[in-house]
Amino acid sequence: MTPITSIRYDRPSRQETVKYEHIFLFASAGGLVILCALFNYLTLFITRIRMRSREIALRKVCGSSDRNQMVLFGVEYSITLLLALFIGLILIELTLPTFRELSDIKLDNPDIYLKAIEYAAVVAVFSFLLSLYPIYYFRKKTLNAMLKGSTGGRNKNIFQKISMITQFIISICFIFCAVILMKQIHYLNKADFGLERTNRAFISVYPVIDGLKEEITKIPFITEIFPDNISPIFPRYSRSYRTIGEWEGRQDSTASVNFEMFDCNQAYFNFYGLQLLEGAIPADGDDVHILINQAGIKSLNIDHPIGKTIKKGESNWVIAGVIKDFYIAPPTVPCSPIVMIFKKETDFSSNGSILFKYQEGSWNNCKERLETLVKKLNPNVRSCQICNMEEEYEKFLKSENALLMMLDFVTLVCVLISLFGVFSLVTLDCEKRRKEIAIRKVNGAETSHIVKTFLLKYMFLLVIASVIAFPVGYLIMKPWIEGYVLQTSIDFWIYPAIWLALALLIITCTGWRIWKAANQNPAEVVKSE
């Protein structure tokens, strides 16, 4: 078997702003928000019609036909819809520039507004068709039952409870997914990547400018310039690959491993802060002894690799040491096998790249000074690249950051819808049960007891929703997290923290309304009834 089969050079593809699957997830999240709002609307609509049962009955007694009542409810619905559409278009206008930047959508504004109106029309028709059933149901009830205020017995609030549980489930899932995604991105920004990324950059000029390196040393923001002409470790930089088909200790005679090749010397090793796990660093110019990363040792499937040989054409490479894996690819791509080859300074080909370190927080000033310097030394330079290592790696997370911003916004909207629904239901519930509250107070019930009775109802619904939502959120986010090479943990404290936050929001939004209803004068309430 030929030990070395080929050498190739790969060029990375264009960095995407937002990945397709992230756009799909955001669209799915938007659909869930619409579903949440639809449940909220239907709940309030049914509750309000139930409270207006006497009004409906009196209208029928006074000669109002079924058609007239349908027109009445249709007009009320249309006014609400038009107001919502008007406010929605205003919000689209305000958020459209930011959304364009995050999603990289190229549609013109008229096309976007047209699509928004089309979707709004579909949602409006669908919700109107759903609302026909409660209108039909209450219209068919007997006048006697409607005038007495009968609302359907023990299961009168079953839809209301199901609706609130559904809204809570969607809200908890959104919050849980947003928290886990935020935790994963924070972990990727703080994780050990096996090399130093901070305050490291390079400049590449074509054609090469003589004396550029000496002039760069005069810039006060630059703290160190790498003396040799070695290609920088950057994710978008072309690398050579070599297929190794024979090595000492190979267990499978048909196995082969593709290694990514890096030219190196001791100064380069220290410049990037690479970490030696075992063995020794070869001397500069020793192109026989090499360093291999952990992924390479794992691919070779050998024990005690120090001193083992790898066939390199007619000669051999000797493994001098093992280095910690360093990540130069997107966070979902595992580290590839890497070989570090140590050369003399004279063996490095001049590629016009100059590696340097700069002061913390001075990148913008440093980049501006470098651009000015290049224009001064050669105004007709064909190309000039000035790249910050941290910014280059942040491009890998650009899609995740955009998704997080979109998900945060959707989560906020969904939580607000749920809280508004709870507040509206509490308000209607307090209005409907005014006489009951007054009678309870007359019979000696404390205000705190009445408030507790109301709040326990919604806390119980929140508990039921949590039992469903947290496992669903875990099943969604666990495979997502496993897609990253460096993974954060889904800690237990996240669950009670989310639940307590939602419970506190519900108590804050509804507690004062219940307290106000519980403190009304019972005599005034009974007289008004």
Secondary structure, 3 states (H helix, E strand, C coil): CCCEEEEEEECCCCCCCCCHHHHHHHHHHHHHHHHHHHHHHHHHHHHHHHHCHHHHHHHHHCCCCHHHHHHHHHHHHHHHHHHHHHHHHHHHHHHHHHHHHHHCCCCCHHHHHHHHHHHHHHHHHHHHHHHHHHHHHHHHCCHHHHHHCCCCHHHCCHHHHHHHHHHHHHHHHHHHHHHHHHHHHHHHHHCCCCCCCCCEEEEEEECCCCCHHHHHCCCCCEEEECCCCCCCCCCCCCEEEEEECCECCCCCCCCCEEEEEEEECHHHHHHCCCCEEEECCCCCCCCCEEEEEHHHHHHHCCCCCCCCEEEECCEEEEEEEEECCCCCCCCCCCCCCEEEEECCHHHCCCCCEEEEEECCCCHHHHHHHHHHHHHHHCCCCCEEEEEEHHHHHHHHHHHHHHHHHHHHHHHHHHHHHHHHHHHHHHHHHHHHCHHHHHHHHHCCCCHHHHHHHHHHHHHHHHHHHHHHHHHHHHHHHHHHHHCCCCCCCCCCCHHHHHHHHHHHHHHHHHHHHHHHHHCCCHHHHHHHC
